[in-house]
């Protein structure tokens, strides 16, 4: 049955451009406003876009108390994507706005990207690619991912999916998480350790935590200095989890083997020196940008519109 009463806004540009998701949403809601102009909605432009709407599907837009105060008609927000760091949950509760959200729907897309980063860095794929394009033909001697020690900071949806993907590589896996996942750790022979022990003993360190007051800049210069000079660091979670300037210095000085970042504290990143380093891989926040993940996130967001029932 089509909902003809609620006025709905879709702020996400990628959702709005997806013909299949649009069709499936319009099968359930008649009065829908899409972001067809591909606008980056923030501040007053976001308020204007959402004005008069009862429900919204949002992605990376900031939802805070000021915005909700100016949107008295808004009753529900359904999240397109997995992170909730852009949404002020206290403000949502204060204004009695419900949340539709399902965690981990893009987990396989993200964990596969981690595997690709790890192998690319260990085998110097990106560096070799750059050299060939610049006219240099030489072989780099890399190493296997197989048999390495992988440290996973944040063993939730993505972290646990990554553990499953690593099984054929026969890696030793260390994990650090504020939650106890004892049964899961036992099943996959994972050792739960403190961050310092994980950093000191891992060949590959990968981050999978949300960004909040407890995780912001959790990998300081001092903590990263514990890592092996041959180790690699991967962040496909959230920008702001590590000190990017300290990371750059370690890569330049040879105190870290390599790094791959899909997320940055400021996006697009502005540090050209970091981006051009041979032992650094950069991607433009594509962790969830697989067709399968986009469809899963979109359908989850559509289902989340019924969170008020």
N, C-alpha and C positions, 0 to 999 in steps of 0.2 A: 504493500500500500504506500502510495506516494504522500510524503508529508508536504502539505500545501500551506501550513500555518507558519512554520519557523522560517525566518530569513537567515540564510547561511552565507558566510564569507570564507573563501579559501585564499589565504595570504601567500601560500607556497607557490613559487614560480614553476618548479618542476612538476608539482601535482597539477597545476593549472594547464600545463602544456601536454600532459599525458592523456591521449584520447580515450584510452580504455578506462582509466580512473574517472575521468569526467563523465563518461557514459554510465558507469556503475553508480556514481554518486547521484546523477540526475534521474536514475531509476528509483531513487528513494526520496530525493528532495527536489522540489520544483523551483523554489525561489533561491537560486544560488548565484553569488557574485564571485567570479574568478579573477585572479590577478593576471589578466590577459596582456597587460602592458609590460609585464616582466619587471615591475618596480621593486626596488629594495625598500620595503616598508619599515619605517621607524619613526618614533616620535609622533608629530602631528599628522604625517601622512598615513601612519598606521591607524591612528585614532579616526581619521576621516574615512578610511577604507572600511573600518569595522562599525562605524556609526549606524545605529538602528538595527544591528544584527543580533539575533538571539543565540546563534551558535557560530563557531569558527573552527577551521582547520588551520593550525599554525605550524611553522617549521622552526626557523632560527630567529624569529622575531622576539624581541624582549617584551615580556608581559609582566608589568609591575603595578604597584598600587596607584601611581598617578594615571596610568592608562585605564585601569579598571574603574577608577573614580569617574572618568569621563565617558564611560560606556555602560550606563545603567541598564540597558536592555540585554546586555550579554549574560547568558545563563550557563553556557558550557563551552569549553575549549577542548578540542580533540587534537592530540599531538601527532604530527606527521614527522616521524623520526624517533630516536630512542632517548636522547638526552633531555633532561628536565632543568638544566642549569639556567635556561633562559626564562624560566617561569618562576615567579615569586609565589611559592605555595601558601605562605602566610597571607598574602594579599588576596589570593584566590579564595581562601577560607573566609577572610574578612568580608569580601563582597559576595559570598555565597555563590561563587562560580564553580561549577563542577568540572572535573578533569576526566577526559577519555584518553587512556594511554595503556599501551602494552609494551613491556620491556623486551629487548633482545631480538626483535623481529628481523634485524639486519645482521645478525651475528655471523653468519657464514660469509657474507660479503667482506666484513671487516677482518675476520680471521684468515681468509685466503689472501688478503692484501698483506697481512703480517708475514705469512709464509713467503710470498713473493719478494718482499723487502729483505727478509733474512737471507734467502738464497742469493739475491742480487748483490747484497753487500759482501757476503762471504766469498762469492765468486767474482767480485769486481765487475759486474755486468755493466753498471752505469758508467763507471770510469772507462772501461774498455770501449764502450759505445762512443763516448765523447772523444776519445783519442783517435779512433778510426775516422770519425767525421772531420777531425782537424788534420788528418794526413799521417798520423802515427800508427804503425802496424807492429804491435808487440804483444806477447802473451803474458798475462798476469797469472801468477800461481795463487789460487784461492784454496778454499777448504770446504768440506762437507758441512751441511747442517746435521746430518746423521751423527748420532753419538754425542752431540754437544749438550752442554747444560744450559737450559732455557729458564730464565727467571720471569715469572708472570706477576706483575703487581696489579692486583684487582682480578679476582677469580670469579666474576659473576657470569652473566650470559655469554659474553664474547670470550672471556678468559677460559671458561670451561669448554666452549666449542673449539678453541685453539688447542687445548689439551688433547681433545679427541683427534684433531687433524695431525698432531705431532706423533701419534702412536707409531705409524710406519717408520718414522725416523729414529725410533729407539733413543730418544733424548732423555736425559735426566731432567726432571722438572721440579723447580723450586717455586713456591707460591707465597704471596703475601696478601692478606685480605683482612679487613676489620671483622668480617664474619667468619665463623667456623664452618667449613665444608668437610667435616671429618669423613663422612661416608664416601663422598666423591674423591677425596684425597686418597683414601685407602684403596678404592677401586682402581685408581690409575697410578698408584705408587708414587704419590706426590709428597714432597717434604714441605711442610709449612714452616716458614722462617721469618725473622725480622728483616726489614728492608736492607739493613747494613750487610747482613750475611748473604742475602740474595745478590746484592750488587757486587760484592767481593768475589763471589764464586760462579757467577753466570757468564757464559760466552755470548749469550743473547739476552737482552733485557727488553721487555715489551710492556707498555703501560695500558691498562684497561680500567681506569677508575673514572668516576664523574669528577667534575670540577666544582669544589665547594671550599669552604674555609679550612677544612681539614686536609685537603689535597693540593691547594694552590701552592705552587713552587715547592712541592714536596721533594723534588730532586734538585737540591741546592748544589752549588759548586763543591762543597765539602762532601756531600753524599756521592756525587758523580765521580769524585776523585778516588773513591774506593774501587771503582771498576777496573778490570784488567785493561792494559793498553791495547790488547787485541780484541776486546769485546765490542759489540755493536749495540746501539740503543735505538729503539723504535717507539714512536708515539703516534698512534692512530685514534687516540681517545679524545682528548680535549687540549687545546692550547692553554698555556698557563700552568701546566703541571711541572715544568722544568725550567731551569735558568738557561735560556737560549744563548745568551752571550757567553756564559761559562762553557756551554757545549761547544760553541764555535772555537774558543781558545783551546779546548782539549783536542779537537779535531786537527787544528793547525799545528799544535805542538807534538802530535803523535801520541798523546796520552789516552786516546780512544781510537779504536780501529775504524769505526764508521757509524753513521746515524741516518735514520730515515724519519722524516716528519711529514705527516699528512695534515697536521693541525698546528696552529701557531697562536701566540697570545694576541697578535694583531694580524688580521687577514684582509687582503693579501700581505705576506711578510715583506718587510722593508729592508732587511739586512742583505744587501747584494753580495757582500763578502762571504757570508754563510752559504747563500744559495749556489755560489759558484765553486765551492770546495769539491774536489774530486771524490772525496770519501763521504759525500753527503747526497742523499736522495730527497727530493722535494716533490710532493704531489698536492694539488689544490683541493684538499678536503674531500677526497673521493671514496672514503671508507665505505660508505653506504651506497655509492653510486654504481651499483650493478642492476641490470634490469630486473633481476629476480628480487633484489632487496627493495627496489623502488615500488614494485607491485605489492610486496608484503607490507611495507610501511603504509602505502596508500590505502590498502584494504583494511588494515588495522585502524587507521584514522577514521575511515568510514564507519567501522563497527563502533568506534569510540563515541560517535555522535549519539549513541543510544545509552550512554552512561547515566543519563538522568532517569532512566526507566527502572 
